[in-house]
């Protein structure tokens, strides 16, 4: 089921993630390789506080670069 979830996420033009218990804005920025300030600006956050269940928008370019990297990595 996970691959089909990834396929759905890659097709959507704007991506978002839901904050899970233990997540911090910094950890999310590291996980998705997004600049922390850019993540804050994109989500109109005035500080680093986030709450469980909150949806955070991610930049559109991240899924495309991830797909290219996956295809390149699978080729010997």
Secondary structure by P-SEA (a helix, b strand, c coil): caaaaaaaaaaccbbbbbbcccccaaaaaaaacccaaaaaaaaccccccccccbbbbbbcaaaaaaaaaaaaaacc
